[in-house]
Every structure is written in structure tokens, then in C-alpha cells.
């Protein structure tokens, strides 16, 4: 499969990623915002702000055909979960099946399907990060994880990792697609424990 093939259903992948992510943020309460996350240096509040920014940029791309590349206003103070939900609804409404063919990112054209597909990887994995910070097991559904794993191995190289994902980790024998996807993106999968306990 080529990157073009993998990205062909980009808007569908993004819709599934957003739906999965919304399930992950649902239990977040203000008391949890200072929790550590799998994203080095970010607590849960910072991760939600980043997630809001990413969703807002994806919506901007679908609505206006471009991502300006400047800073995106963060979510309103006091309720980052509500802001993430609003940005997620905006994404779901903007990336229709008849979405535009290309968007401008930093002034350069990029196939819209590829942008939405790579956005799906980020949104889904950060949804998992949110759940882990809350001490919840929220596996990425197996068929969906298989599609994301095939895609991410085509569109992510070592030059893209710094500042975005950690180095790939080894996985246990017989690991499912969700575990392999998360390990490829530098996440440790240990079920049944809060992430704070993992890094203590």
C-alpha cells in the first residue's frame, strides 16, 4: 500500500479518531488536569490545550483550505474539555465526504486526504494519552488501529519524531495492532495503572 492509498479514506479515519477521542476526554474533571501524561513535559491540561489547537487547525484547513501556521488561540480558561469538544464538533462538520482536494499548509499544497489521515493518527493517539493520564484503559479499536499503523509507518520518519513522538519501542510477542501502533509512536502500554504510577 502506498501513502496515497492509505490516505484515500482520510476523512473517514479522522471521523473515527475524533469519535474515539471524545470518548477519552469525557471523564476528565478539573481535579485531573495536573496529572502527568505519556507526552513528556505535558500535564493533562497542557495536552488538552494541544489537542484543541490540533483540532482547530484541522477544522481551519477544511473550512478555508489553508492552515496559516501562526499560533492558534488556546481553549478558554477553566474548561478545556468543553473547548476540545467544541473543536471536535467543528472538525466533524467540516470534513465532509466532499471535502476539498488540497489544502495549503505553510503556503505549500498538501492533499487534503493525507492531512486528514495524519491528523487522525495524532487525534487518536492523544485520545489514548488522555485516557492513560486519567488511569483508564481505553484501547484503540483493533481494525482502526491496524489502518492507522499501516498509515503511520508510511508518513512518519525519524526527522518527524522530535517534538512530536518518542522513539519506537519494542513490544511483547503477540501484541495487537493498538499496542504496536502506540509502541511505534513511543508509548508504553501497561494496562490497569495510572500513568503517574508508570513514571514514578
C-alpha positions in Angstrom: 0.0 0.0 0.0 1.3 3.5 -0.9 0.8 6.6 1.2 -1.8 7.8 -1.3 -3.7 4.5 -0.9 -3.5 4.7 2.9 -4.7 8.3 2.9 -7.6 7.8 0.5 -10.1 7.4 3.3 -8.6 10.3 5.3 -11.8 12.0 6.3 -13.3 8.7 7.4 -10.3 7.9 9.5 -10.4 11.4 11.1 -14.1 11.0 12.0 -13.3 7.7 13.8 -10.4 9.3 15.5 -12.4 12.2 16.8 -15.2 9.9 18.0 -12.6 7.8 19.9 -11.0 10.9 21.3 -14.3 12.3 22.5 -14.8 9.1 24.5 -11.4 9.5 26.1 -12.0 13.1 27.3 -15.5 12.5 28.6 -14.4 11.5 32.2 -11.9 14.4 32.6 -12.5 16.6 35.6 -10.7 19.8 36.7 -9.0 17.8 39.5 -7.2 15.6 36.9 -5.7 18.5 34.9 -2.3 18.4 36.7 -1.8 14.7 36.1 1.3 13.5 34.1 0.7 12.2 30.6 2.6 10.0 28.2 3.7 13.2 26.4 7.0 14.2 28.1 6.7 17.6 29.8 3.0 18.0 29.5 0.4 17.6 32.2 -3.2 16.8 31.2 -4.2 20.4 31.0 -1.4 21.1 28.5 -2.2 18.0 26.5 -5.9 19.2 26.2 -4.7 22.6 25.0 -2.5 21.0 22.3 -5.4 18.7 21.3 -7.7 21.7 21.0 -5.1 23.5 18.8 -4.7 20.5 16.6 -8.4 20.0 16.1 -8.8 23.8 15.4 -6.1 23.6 12.8 -7.8 20.7 11.1 -11.1 22.5 11.0 -9.4 25.6 9.6 -7.9 23.5 6.8 -11.3 22.0 5.9 -13.2 25.3 6.1 -10.8 27.7 4.5 -8.4 25.4 2.5 -5.4 26.5 4.4 -3.5 26.4 7.7 -1.9 29.7 8.3 0.9 28.3 10.5 0.6 31.0 13.2 -0.3 30.4 16.8 -3.8 29.1 17.4 -5.7 30.7 20.3 -5.8 28.2 23.2 -9.0 27.0 24.8 -10.9 29.3 27.2 -9.6 29.2 30.7 -11.4 26.9 33.1 -13.0 24.3 30.8 -10.5 22.8 28.3 -12.7 19.7 27.9 -15.6 21.8 26.7 -13.2 23.6 24.3 -11.9 20.3 22.9 -15.5 19.0 22.4 -16.4 22.2 20.5 -13.3 21.9 18.3 -14.1 18.2 17.7 -17.7 19.0 16.6 -16.3 21.7 14.3 -13.9 19.1 12.7 -16.7 16.6 12.2 -18.9 19.2 10.5 -16.1 20.5 8.3 -14.5 17.3 6.9 -17.4 16.1 4.8 -17.0 13.3 2.2 -16.9 16.0 -0.5 -14.0 17.9 1.2 -11.6 19.9 -0.9 -8.8 18.0 -2.7 -5.9 20.1 -1.4 -5.1 22.5 1.4 -2.2 24.9 1.9 0.0 24.3 4.9 2.6 27.0 5.5 1.9 28.1 1.9 2.6 24.7 0.3 -0.1 22.5 -1.2 -0.9 19.2 0.6 -3.5 16.6 -0.4 -6.4 17.1 1.9 -6.9 13.3 2.3 -3.3 13.0 3.5 -3.7 15.8 6.0 -6.9 14.4 7.5 -5.4 10.9 7.7 -2.3 12.1 9.5 -4.5 14.2 11.7 -6.4 11.1 12.6 -3.2 9.5 13.9 -2.5 12.4 16.1 -6.0 12.8 17.4 -6.4 9.1 18.2 -3.1 8.7 19.9 -3.6 11.8 22.0 -7.0 10.4 22.9 -5.2 7.4 24.3 -2.8 9.7 26.1 -5.7 11.5 27.8 -7.2 8.2 28.9 -3.9 6.9 30.3 -3.4 10.2 32.3 -6.8 9.5 33.8 -5.8 6.0 34.7 -8.3 4.4 32.3 -7.8 1.6 29.8 -9.2 2.9 26.5 -7.8 0.7 23.7 -7.8 2.0 20.2 -10.2 -0.4 18.4 -8.3 -3.1 16.6 -9.5 -2.6 13.0 -9.0 1.1 13.3 -5.5 0.7 14.9 -4.5 -1.6 12.0 -5.3 1.1 9.5 -3.5 3.8 11.5 -0.5 1.6 11.9 -0.2 0.9 8.2 -0.6 4.6 7.5 1.8 6.0 10.2 4.6 3.7 9.0 4.4 5.4 5.6 4.1 9.0 6.6 6.3 9.3 9.7 10.1 9.1 9.6 12.8 9.9 12.1 13.0 13.5 11.1 9.4 14.0 12.1 9.7 12.5 15.6 11.5 15.1 17.6 8.9 17.2 19.4 6.0 15.0 18.2 6.6 11.4 19.1 9.2 9.4 21.1 11.5 6.8 19.5 9.8 3.5 18.7 9.7 0.9 21.5 9.8 -2.9 21.4 6.5 -4.8 22.0 5.7 -8.1 23.5 5.2 -11.1 21.3 1.6 -11.3 20.1 0.9 -7.6 20.7 -2.2 -6.4 18.9 -2.3 -3.6 16.4 -3.2 -1.0 19.0 -0.1 -1.9 21.2 2.2 -1.9 18.1 0.9 1.5 17.0 1.4 3.1 20.4 4.9 1.5 20.7 5.8 2.8 17.2 4.9 6.2 18.5 6.9 5.9 21.7 4.2 4.9 24.1 4.4 2.3 26.8 1.3 0.2 27.1 0.7 -1.0 30.7 -3.0 -1.6 31.4 -4.7 -1.1 34.7 -2.4 1.5 36.2 -2.4 5.3 36.3 0.3 6.8 34.1 1.6 8.7 37.1 2.4 5.3 38.7 4.3 4.3 35.5 6.7 7.2 35.6 7.1 7.5 39.4 
